[in-house]
Amino acid sequence: MPLYEHVFLARQDVTAQQVEELTTRFKGVIEANGGSVGKTEYWGVKSLTYRINKNRKAHFTLLNIDAPAAAVQELERQQRIDEDVLRVLTLRVEEHEDGPSAMLQKRDRDDRGERGERGDRGDRGDRFGGREDRPRRPRPTEEVQAEEEN
């Protein structure tokens, strides 16, 4: 059977639990039509590049599907009917990736931070001794007054 990666976007108004219920319902559609869902990943709520049906954010979910084309067509039909689903993208792939997808790897990288904690460095203002040590630069009006006095 062909392999597919299927991503759907759910409205931001629904809860994560309702998105899980949608996912189990869509898995049931695939399994009822002779396919199987290998991996599901909930990517969380993410900002959209542009508004879709007045929504600025959406819940993203990935399904790795091993099913005949008719099962995927039925899944997409069911999702078009559902008002909680904003967009759908299905791609046929040669093989599914092992491990977490690139989106989950990116989220793990973002959680870690690039340079770690900055606990011992302190506040940046302390590095140069603060502002009181610097000479004060005259303002333009003070420069004009100084020239007039000379």
Backbone hydrogen bonds in HBPLUS format (Angstrom, degrees):
<---DONOR---> <-ACCEPTOR-->    atom                        ^
c    i                          cat <-CA-CA->   ^        H-A-AA   ^      H-
h    n   atom  resd res      DA  || num        DHA   H-A  angle D-A-AA Bond
n    s   type  num  typ     dist DA aas  dist angle  dist       angle   num
A0067-ALA N   A0002-PRO O   3.25 MM  65  6.05 134.0  2.48 163.9 172.2     1
A0093-VAL N   A0003-LEU O   2.98 MM  90  5.62 160.2  2.02 133.8 140.2     2
A0004-TYR N   A0065-ILE O   2.78 MM  61  4.99 162.5  1.81 152.0 154.5     3
A0065-ILE N   A0004-TYR O   2.80 MM  61  4.99 161.9  1.84 148.9 153.6     4
A0005-GLU N   A0091-LEU O   2.81 MM  86  5.23 156.4  1.86 152.3 160.4     5
A0091-LEU N   A0005-GLU O   2.84 MM  86  5.23 164.5  1.87 152.8 158.1     6
A0006-HIS N   A0063-LEU O   2.83 MM  57  5.03 166.7  1.85 156.0 159.8     7
A0063-LEU N   A0006-HIS O   2.70 MM  57  5.03 150.7  1.78 149.8 159.7     8
A0007-VAL N   A0089-LEU O   2.83 MM  82  5.24 165.1  1.85 157.6 161.5     9
A0089-LEU N   A0007-VAL O   2.83 MM  82  5.24 151.2  1.91 158.0 164.2    10
A0008-PHE N   A0061-THR O   3.02 MM  53  5.60 153.7  2.09 152.8 160.8    11
A0061-THR N   A0008-PHE O   3.15 MM  53  5.60 145.7  2.27 153.3 163.2    12
A0009-LEU N   A0087-ARG O   2.93 MM  78  5.22 162.2  1.97 149.5 151.3    13
A0086-LEU N   A0009-LEU O   2.66 MM  77  5.41 157.4  1.71 152.7 160.5    14
A0010-ALA N   A0059-HIS O   2.86 MM  49  4.95 159.4  1.91 142.0 148.4    15
A0059-HIS N   A0010-ALA O   2.88 MM  49  4.95 157.8  1.93 140.0 146.1    16
A0011-ARG N   A0084-ASP O   2.80 MM  73  5.43 151.2  1.88 154.6 163.3    17
A0019-VAL N   A0015-THR O   3.07 MM   4  6.44 145.6  2.20 144.2 154.1    18
A0020-GLU N   A0016-ALA O   2.99 MM   4  6.33 150.2  2.08 144.6 152.3    19
A0021-GLU N   A0017-GLN O   3.01 MM   4  6.35 150.6  2.09 144.0 151.9    20
A0022-LEU N   A0018-GLN O   2.93 MM   4  6.21 153.2  2.00 143.1 150.3    21
A0023-THR N   A0019-VAL O   2.90 MM   4  6.16 156.4  1.95 147.0 153.6    22
A0024-THR N   A0020-GLU O   2.94 MM   4  6.26 159.4  1.99 151.1 155.5    23
A0025-ARG N   A0021-GLU O   2.95 MM   4  6.15 154.0  2.02 145.8 153.4    24
A0026-PHE N   A0022-LEU O   2.87 MM   4  6.14 156.2  1.92 152.0 158.4    25
A0027-LYS N   A0023-THR O   2.87 MM   4  6.12 148.3  1.97 147.0 156.3    26
A0028-GLY N   A0024-THR O   3.01 MM   4  6.21 151.6  2.09 141.4 148.6    27
A0029-VAL N   A0025-ARG O   3.14 MM   4  6.52 143.2  2.29 140.7 150.1    28
A0030-ILE N   A0026-PHE O   3.18 MM   4  6.50 157.4  2.23 145.7 150.5    29
A0031-GLU N   A0027-LYS O   2.89 MM   4  6.18 169.0  1.91 157.7 160.6    30
A0032-ALA N   A0028-GLY O   2.86 MM   4  5.90 149.2  1.96 143.4 151.5    31
A0033-ASN N   A0030-ILE O   3.12 MM   3  5.31 137.0  2.31 100.1 112.0    32
A0035-GLY N   A0030-ILE O   3.00 MM   5  5.23 152.7  2.08 139.9 139.3    33
A0034-GLY N   A0031-GLU O   3.28 MM   3  5.24 159.6  2.32 107.6 106.7    34
A0036-SER N   A0066-ASP O   2.87 MM  30  5.26 147.3  1.98 130.4 141.2    35
A0066-ASP N   A0036-SER O   2.82 MM  30  5.26 168.8  1.83 167.4 168.3    36
A0038-GLY N   A0064-ASN O   2.72 MM  26  5.34 144.4  1.85 155.6 164.7    37
A0064-ASN N   A0039-LYS O   2.85 MM  25  5.16 158.5  1.90 157.2 161.1    38
A0041-GLU N   A0062-LEU O   2.92 MM  21  5.06 157.2  1.97 141.9 147.5    39
A0062-LEU N   A0041-GLU O   2.80 MM  21  5.06 164.3  1.83 151.7 157.0    40
A0043-TRP N   A0060-PHE O   2.89 MM  17  5.24 152.4  1.97 140.8 148.2    41
A0060-PHE N   A0044-GLY O   3.01 MM  16  5.75 162.8  2.04 151.1 152.9    42
A0046-LYS N   A0058-ALA O   2.94 MM  12  5.71 159.0  1.98 160.9 160.6    43
A0058-ALA N   A0046-LYS O   3.03 MM  12  5.71 150.7  2.12 151.3 160.0    44
A0048-LEU N   A0056-ARG O   2.83 MM   8  5.52 169.3  1.84 154.1 150.5    45
A0052-ILE N   A0055-ASN O   3.12 MM   3  5.23 156.4  2.18 140.3 145.1    46
A0055-ASN N   A0052-ILE O   2.96 MM   3  5.23 150.5  2.05 110.3 119.6    47
A0071-ALA N   A0068-PRO O   3.10 MM   3  5.54 130.4  2.35 108.5 120.2    48
A0072-VAL N   A0068-PRO O   3.41 MM   4  6.86 154.7  2.48 149.0 155.6    49
A0073-GLN N   A0069-ALA O   2.95 MM   4  6.22 156.6  2.00 151.9 158.7    50
A0074-GLU N   A0070-ALA O   3.00 MM   4  6.20 153.2  2.07 142.4 149.2    51
A0075-LEU N   A0071-ALA O   2.96 MM   4  6.20 153.5  2.03 143.9 151.4    52
A0076-GLU N   A0072-VAL O   2.95 MM   4  6.20 164.3  1.97 152.1 155.2    53
A0077-ARG N   A0073-GLN O   2.97 MM   4  6.16 149.2  2.06 142.3 151.1    54
A0078-GLN N   A0074-GLU O   2.95 MM   4  6.20 160.1  1.99 150.9 155.3    55
A0079-GLN N   A0075-LEU O   2.99 MM   4  6.26 151.9  2.07 147.8 156.1    56
A0080-ARG N   A0076-GLU O   2.95 MM   4  6.16 144.6  2.08 143.0 151.9    57
A0081-ILE N   A0077-ARG O   3.22 MM   4  6.50 145.2  2.34 143.7 152.2    58
A0082-ASP N   A0078-GLN O   3.15 MM   4  6.39 148.3  2.25 142.6 150.9    59
A0105-GLN N   A0101-SER O   3.05 MM   4  6.35 156.9  2.11 151.5 158.7    60
A0106-LYS N   A0102-ALA O   2.94 MM   4  6.07 150.9  2.02 142.6 150.2    61
A0107-ARG N   A0103-MET O   3.05 MM   4  6.30 154.2  2.12 142.8 149.3    62
A0108-ASP N   A0104-LEU O   3.03 MM   4  6.27 154.3  2.10 146.0 152.3    63
A0109-ARG N   A0105-GLN O   3.05 MM   4  6.27 153.4  2.12 144.2 151.4    64
A0110-ASP N   A0106-LYS O   2.90 MM   4  6.18 152.4  1.98 148.9 156.7    65
A0111-ASP N   A0107-ARG O   2.98 MM   4  6.17 152.2  2.06 146.3 153.2    66
A0112-ARG N   A0108-ASP O   3.21 MM   4  6.37 148.9  2.31 142.7 149.8    67
A0113-GLY N   A0109-ARG O   3.34 MM   4  6.54 148.1  2.45 144.1 151.0    68
A0126-ASP N   A0123-ASP O   3.26 MM   3  5.77 154.4  2.33 111.7 118.2    69
A0127-ARG N   A0124-ARG O   3.22 MM   3  5.65 157.9  2.27 112.7 118.6    70
A0134-ARG N   A0131-ARG O   3.13 MM   3  5.62 154.8  2.20 115.3 122.4    71
A0142-GLU N   A0139-ARG O   2.99 MM   3  5.21 121.3  2.34 104.5 119.5    72
A0143-GLU N   A0139-ARG O   3.03 MM   4  6.36 148.2  2.13 154.5 164.3    73
A0144-VAL N   A0140-PRO O   3.15 MM   4  6.42 157.4  2.21 148.2 152.8    74
A0145-GLN N   A0141-THR O   3.10 MM   4  6.33 158.9  2.15 143.9 149.4    75
A0146-ALA N   A0142-GLU O   2.91 MM   4  6.06 152.0  1.99 142.7 150.5    76
A0147-GLU N   A0143-GLU O   2.99 MM   4  6.23 152.1  2.07 147.4 154.2    77
A0148-GLU N   A0144-VAL O   3.00 MM   4  6.24 153.4  2.07 146.3 153.7    78
A0149-GLU N   A0145-GLN O   3.08 MM   4  6.28 149.1  2.17 145.3 152.6    79
